[in-house]
Amino acid sequence: MINVAVCGATGYTGCEIIRILLRHPKVNIKALTAKLDKPARISDEFAEFKGKLDLMCEELVVDKLLKNKIDLVFLALPHRVSMEYAASFIGKNKIVIDLSADFRLKDTAVYEKYYCHKHTYKDYLANSIYGLPELYKDRIKQAKLLANPGCYPTGSILAVAPLLSSKLASKDIIILDAKSGVTGAGRKADIGLIFGEVSENAKAYRIGTHQHVPEIEQELSKLAGAKVDILFTPHLIPIRRGILTTAYVSLKKKTDISSILRLYRSFYSKAPFVKIYDAGRLPQIQDVVNTNNCAIGVALSPDKNKVIIVSVIDNLLKGASGQAVQNMNIICGFPETMGLV
């Protein structure tokens, strides 16, 4: 058994982590923190936890939290806030799984451009592990500071990774068209996220400036062994949770759908949460909501020179909290799927 703390327990991702860990047979939740007007029981904030977890949510004070003999900390904190606490916990020899972007980007200049904040813990970046299990499972096993991927990057990277890794993709720009539910923006008051603005509406936003662009390009460039450029368009759609990503990749030579499917199935043969659909079938968001799965379907353009890939994930699970627990399982030597559906 391990003892864990969840920091940022009242946000969407923090709450999802608690839900998962309550059914995990190898975890004791020992401490919760949240930014509240005054300390409150988590079961008073979320009635579903009554009788299951009645811990107090308190302000995050590192030394006070560690009195609970914590082994591992989930940081479900805002970008720019997380780095300071991550460094403090690492300094106390605790394992940190950080759900913010603070340790995902290796180039601090890029981080500072997209997150508009100076990175004050650059020395930790060299040892942070990007936590996409389908690509980095062996490295994750040794992680002390785990940078949990963003939701858009998870769906996007998994969609095109086999083509880039196999060098089948041409050097043309990769187009990524992604549509997300409202919870992807976090649990906060924002006029653009209220029901009256989102219902019966859909909109593109932050084209060319979205903070997940450099994260996606960083990881795709590693796979390709060369600089990869993407054209990424995020959209907000009127659903609570889920991301559907459509990727367009040009090929170096013509191929057939059977060859593409063999490639994807081989690439993800040891990835329990990636589901590859048969030819002629494409996944939809309802296929994956409330699961840690990434479902992928592929199609070819009529000239057979381009692959169109559709991937779907639950942004709060495979895109955040489920993936964080998946990473915890790998780090701690538990079965990768333990506690997850």
C-alpha positions as CSV (number, residue, x, y, z in Angstrom):
1,M,0.0,0.0,0.0
2,I,1.1,3.6,-0.6
3,N,-0.1,6.8,1.0
4,V,-1.0,9.6,-1.3
5,A,-2.0,13.3,-1.1
6,V,-4.2,15.1,-3.7
7,C,-3.4,18.8,-3.9
8,G,-6.1,20.8,-5.7
9,A,-8.8,18.3,-4.6
10,T,-11.8,20.4,-5.5
11,G,-11.0,21.0,-9.1
12,Y,-12.3,18.7,-11.9
13,T,-9.1,16.7,-12.1
14,G,-8.5,16.5,-8.4
15,C,-12.1,15.2,-7.9
16,E,-11.6,12.6,-10.6
17,I,-8.3,11.4,-9.0
18,I,-10.2,10.9,-5.7
19,R,-13.0,8.9,-7.4
20,I,-10.4,6.6,-9.0
21,L,-8.3,6.2,-5.9
22,L,-11.3,5.3,-3.7
23,R,-11.6,2.1,-5.8
24,H,-7.9,1.4,-6.0
25,P,-6.9,-1.5,-3.8
26,K,-3.3,-0.3,-3.2
27,V,-3.8,3.3,-2.2
28,N,-4.6,5.2,1.0
29,I,-5.7,8.8,0.5
30,K,-4.1,10.5,3.5
31,A,-4.3,14.2,2.8
32,L,-6.3,16.7,0.6
33,T,-5.6,20.3,-0.1
34,A,-7.7,23.0,-1.8
35,K,-7.9,26.7,-2.0
36,L,-11.1,27.4,-0.1
37,D,-12.4,30.2,2.1
38,K,-12.0,28.0,5.1
39,P,-11.1,24.3,5.6
40,A,-14.0,21.9,4.7
41,R,-14.5,18.2,4.5
42,I,-14.3,16.9,0.9
43,S,-17.7,15.1,1.6
44,D,-19.2,18.5,2.3
45,E,-17.9,19.8,-1.1
46,F,-18.9,16.7,-3.0
47,A,-21.8,14.7,-1.5
48,E,-20.9,11.6,-3.4
49,F,-17.9,11.1,-1.0
50,K,-20.0,11.0,2.2
51,G,-19.2,7.9,4.1
52,K,-16.4,7.0,1.7
53,L,-13.9,9.9,2.3
54,D,-14.5,12.6,4.9
55,L,-11.0,14.1,5.1
56,M,-10.6,17.8,5.6
57,C,-9.5,19.9,2.6
58,E,-7.0,22.5,3.9
59,E,-4.6,25.0,2.6
60,L,-1.5,23.5,1.1
61,V,1.4,23.7,3.6
62,V,4.1,21.2,2.6
63,D,5.6,20.4,6.0
64,K,2.1,20.0,7.5
65,L,1.0,17.7,4.7
66,L,4.1,15.5,5.0
67,K,3.2,14.7,8.6
68,N,0.7,12.2,7.1
69,K,3.6,10.0,6.0
70,I,2.9,10.6,2.3
71,D,4.7,8.6,-0.4
72,L,3.3,10.2,-3.5
73,V,1.7,13.5,-4.3
74,F,-0.7,14.4,-7.1
75,L,-0.5,18.1,-8.0
76,A,-3.8,19.1,-9.6
77,L,-2.8,22.7,-9.4
78,P,-2.9,25.6,-11.9
79,H,0.0,26.1,-14.4
80,R,2.6,28.4,-12.9
81,V,1.6,27.5,-9.3
82,S,2.6,23.9,-9.4
83,M,6.3,24.2,-10.0
84,E,7.1,25.7,-6.5
85,Y,5.3,22.9,-4.7
86,A,6.7,20.2,-6.9
87,A,10.2,21.3,-6.0
88,S,9.4,21.3,-2.3
89,F,8.1,17.8,-2.4
90,I,10.9,16.5,-4.6
91,G,13.3,18.1,-2.0
92,K,11.6,15.9,0.6
93,N,12.2,12.8,-1.5
94,K,8.5,12.3,-2.4
95,I,7.3,11.2,-5.8
96,V,5.4,13.9,-7.6
97,I,2.8,13.5,-10.4
98,D,2.2,17.0,-11.7
99,L,-0.9,17.5,-13.8
100,S,0.1,21.1,-14.8
101,A,2.3,22.1,-17.7
102,D,5.1,23.3,-15.5
103,F,7.5,20.4,-16.2
104,R,6.3,19.3,-19.7
105,L,8.3,21.6,-21.9
106,K,12.1,21.2,-21.9
107,D,12.7,24.6,-23.4
108,T,12.0,27.2,-20.7
109,A,11.9,30.0,-23.2
110,V,9.0,28.3,-24.9
111,Y,7.3,27.7,-21.6
112,E,7.7,31.4,-20.7
113,K,6.3,32.5,-24.0
114,Y,3.2,30.4,-23.9
115,Y,2.5,30.5,-20.2
116,C,3.6,34.1,-19.6
117,H,5.5,33.2,-16.5
118,K,9.2,32.9,-15.6
119,H,10.2,29.3,-15.0
120,T,12.0,29.3,-11.6
121,Y,12.9,25.7,-11.3
122,K,14.8,25.0,-14.5
123,D,17.1,22.5,-12.8
124,Y,14.2,20.0,-12.3
125,L,13.4,19.9,-16.0
126,A,16.3,17.6,-17.0
127,N,14.9,14.9,-14.7
128,S,11.2,15.3,-15.3
129,I,9.6,12.5,-17.3
130,Y,6.8,13.2,-19.8
131,G,4.1,10.8,-18.7
132,L,2.6,9.3,-21.9
133,P,2.8,5.6,-21.0
134,E,2.3,4.4,-24.6
135,L,5.6,6.1,-25.5
136,Y,7.7,6.2,-22.3
137,K,6.7,3.4,-20.0
138,D,10.2,2.2,-19.3
139,R,11.3,5.8,-18.3
140,I,8.1,6.3,-16.3
141,K,9.0,3.4,-14.1
142,Q,12.0,5.4,-12.7
143,A,10.2,8.7,-12.4
144,K,10.4,10.9,-9.3
145,L,8.9,13.9,-11.1
146,L,6.2,13.0,-13.6
147,A,4.9,15.6,-16.0
148,N,1.4,14.4,-16.8
149,P,0.5,15.3,-20.5
150,G,-2.1,17.8,-21.5
151,C,-5.5,16.6,-22.7
152,Y,-5.2,17.9,-26.3
153,P,-1.7,16.6,-26.6
154,T,-2.7,13.1,-25.4
155,G,-5.3,12.7,-28.1
156,S,-3.2,14.3,-30.8
157,I,0.1,12.5,-30.1
158,L,-1.5,9.1,-29.9
159,A,-3.4,9.7,-33.1
160,V,-0.2,10.2,-35.2
161,A,2.6,8.6,-33.3
162,P,2.8,5.3,-35.3
163,L,3.1,7.2,-38.6
164,L,5.9,9.4,-37.3
165,S,7.8,6.6,-35.5
166,S,7.7,4.4,-38.6
167,K,8.9,7.4,-40.8
168,L,5.9,6.9,-43.1
169,A,4.8,10.5,-42.6
170,S,6.1,13.1,-45.1
171,K,7.6,16.4,-44.0
172,D,4.4,18.3,-44.7
173,I,2.7,20.1,-41.9
174,I,0.4,17.9,-39.8
175,I,-3.1,19.3,-39.4
176,L,-4.9,18.7,-36.0
177,D,-8.5,19.7,-35.6
178,A,-9.7,19.1,-32.0
179,K,-13.0,19.6,-30.2
180,S,-13.3,19.6,-26.5
181,G,-16.0,19.6,-23.8
182,V,-16.3,22.4,-21.3
183,T,-14.5,20.7,-18.4
184,G,-11.3,21.0,-20.4
185,A,-11.1,24.6,-19.3
186,G,-11.2,23.7,-15.6
187,R,-13.6,24.4,-12.7
188,K,-13.8,28.1,-12.6
189,A,-16.1,31.1,-13.2
190,D,-15.8,32.3,-16.8
191,I,-18.4,34.1,-18.8
192,G,-17.3,32.1,-21.9
193,L,-18.0,28.8,-20.1
194,I,-21.4,29.4,-18.6
195,F,-24.4,27.4,-19.9
196,G,-26.0,30.3,-21.8
197,E,-22.8,30.9,-23.8
198,V,-21.9,27.2,-24.5
199,S,-25.3,25.6,-25.0
200,E,-26.3,25.2,-28.7
201,N,-23.0,26.7,-29.8
202,A,-19.5,25.8,-31.0
203,K,-16.5,27.9,-31.5
204,A,-12.8,27.8,-32.5
205,Y,-10.4,29.6,-30.2
206,R,-6.7,30.5,-29.7
207,I,-5.7,29.5,-33.2
208,G,-1.9,29.7,-33.5
209,T,-1.5,30.7,-29.8
210,H,-2.7,27.7,-27.9
211,Q,-0.3,26.6,-25.1
212,H,-0.5,22.9,-26.1
213,V,1.0,23.5,-29.5
214,P,4.7,23.4,-28.3
215,E,4.0,20.4,-26.2
216,I,2.6,18.5,-29.2
217,E,5.4,19.6,-31.5
218,Q,8.1,18.7,-28.9
219,E,6.9,15.1,-28.6
220,L,6.1,14.6,-32.3
221,S,9.6,15.9,-33.2
222,K,11.1,13.3,-30.8
223,L,9.2,10.5,-32.6
224,A,10.1,11.7,-36.0
225,G,13.7,12.5,-35.2
226,A,13.3,15.8,-37.0
227,K,11.4,19.1,-36.5
228,V,7.6,18.5,-36.9
229,D,5.3,21.5,-37.4
230,I,1.6,21.3,-36.8
231,L,-1.5,23.4,-37.6
232,F,-3.7,23.0,-34.5
233,T,-7.2,24.3,-34.2
234,P,-9.0,23.7,-30.9
235,H,-12.8,24.1,-30.6
236,L,-15.2,24.3,-27.6
237,I,-18.3,22.2,-28.1
238,P,-21.4,22.0,-25.9
239,I,-20.7,18.8,-24.0
240,R,-19.4,18.3,-20.5
241,R,-16.4,16.0,-21.2
242,G,-14.5,14.4,-24.1
243,I,-12.1,15.3,-26.9
244,L,-12.4,14.3,-30.5
245,T,-9.3,15.0,-32.6
246,T,-9.1,14.6,-36.4
247,A,-5.5,14.5,-37.7
248,Y,-4.4,14.8,-41.3
249,V,-1.0,13.3,-42.2
250,S,0.6,13.2,-45.7
251,L,2.5,10.0,-46.6
252,K,5.8,9.5,-48.3
253,K,4.2,6.9,-50.6
254,K,0.8,5.5,-51.3
255,T,-0.4,2.7,-49.1
256,D,-3.6,0.8,-48.2
257,I,-5.8,0.8,-45.1
258,S,-4.8,-2.8,-44.1
259,S,-1.1,-1.8,-43.9
260,I,-2.0,1.3,-41.8
261,L,-4.1,-0.7,-39.4
262,R,-1.4,-3.3,-39.0
263,L,1.1,-0.6,-38.2
264,Y,-1.2,0.9,-35.5
265,R,-2.1,-2.4,-33.9
266,S,1.6,-3.4,-33.7
267,F,2.6,0.0,-32.3
268,Y,0.0,-0.2,-29.6
269,S,0.1,-3.9,-29.0
270,K,1.2,-3.4,-25.4
271,A,-1.0,-0.4,-24.7
272,P,-4.0,-1.6,-22.8
273,F,-6.0,1.6,-23.1
274,V,-5.6,2.2,-26.8
275,K,-8.3,0.7,-28.9
276,I,-7.8,0.5,-32.7
277,Y,-11.0,0.3,-34.7
278,D,-11.5,-1.9,-37.8
279,A,-11.5,-0.4,-41.3
280,G,-14.7,1.6,-42.0
281,R,-15.3,2.3,-38.3
282,L,-14.6,5.6,-36.6
283,P,-14.8,6.3,-32.8
284,Q,-17.0,8.8,-31.2
285,I,-16.8,10.6,-27.9
286,Q,-19.5,8.5,-26.2
287,D,-17.3,5.4,-26.8
288,V,-14.8,6.6,-24.2
289,V,-16.5,8.9,-21.7
290,N,-15.9,7.7,-18.1
291,T,-13.0,5.4,-19.3
292,N,-9.3,5.8,-19.5
293,N,-9.3,4.6,-23.2
294,C,-8.1,6.3,-26.3
295,A,-10.1,5.0,-29.3
296,I,-8.6,5.4,-32.7
297,G,-10.0,5.0,-36.2
298,V,-8.1,5.6,-39.5
299,A,-9.1,6.3,-43.1
300,L,-7.3,7.0,-46.4
301,S,-7.9,9.9,-48.8
302,P,-9.0,8.8,-52.3
303,D,-5.5,9.3,-53.7
304,K,-4.1,7.1,-50.8
305,N,-1.5,9.7,-50.1
306,K,-3.0,11.0,-46.9
307,V,-4.2,9.3,-43.7
308,I,-7.0,10.8,-41.7
309,I,-7.0,9.7,-38.1
310,V,-9.8,10.2,-35.6
311,S,-9.0,9.8,-31.9
312,V,-11.3,10.2,-28.9
313,I,-10.5,10.4,-25.2
314,D,-12.2,11.5,-22.0
315,N,-10.3,14.8,-21.3
316,L,-10.7,14.3,-17.5
317,L,-9.5,10.7,-17.5
318,K,-7.0,9.7,-20.3
319,G,-6.5,13.4,-20.7
320,A,-5.7,14.0,-17.1
321,S,-6.6,12.1,-13.9
322,G,-6.9,8.6,-15.3
323,Q,-3.5,8.9,-17.0
324,A,-2.1,10.3,-13.8
325,V,-3.2,7.1,-11.9
326,Q,-2.0,5.0,-14.8
327,N,1.4,6.6,-14.4
328,M,1.2,6.0,-10.6
329,N,0.6,2.3,-11.2
330,I,3.7,2.1,-13.5
331,I,5.9,4.0,-11.0
332,C,4.8,1.9,-8.1
333,G,4.9,-1.5,-9.9
334,F,1.2,-2.1,-9.8
335,P,-0.7,-3.5,-12.7
336,E,-1.0,-0.7,-15.2
337,T,-4.8,-1.0,-15.4
338,M,-5.4,-1.2,-11.6
339,G,-8.3,1.0,-10.5
340,L,-9.0,2.1,-14.0
341,V,-11.7,1.3,-16.5
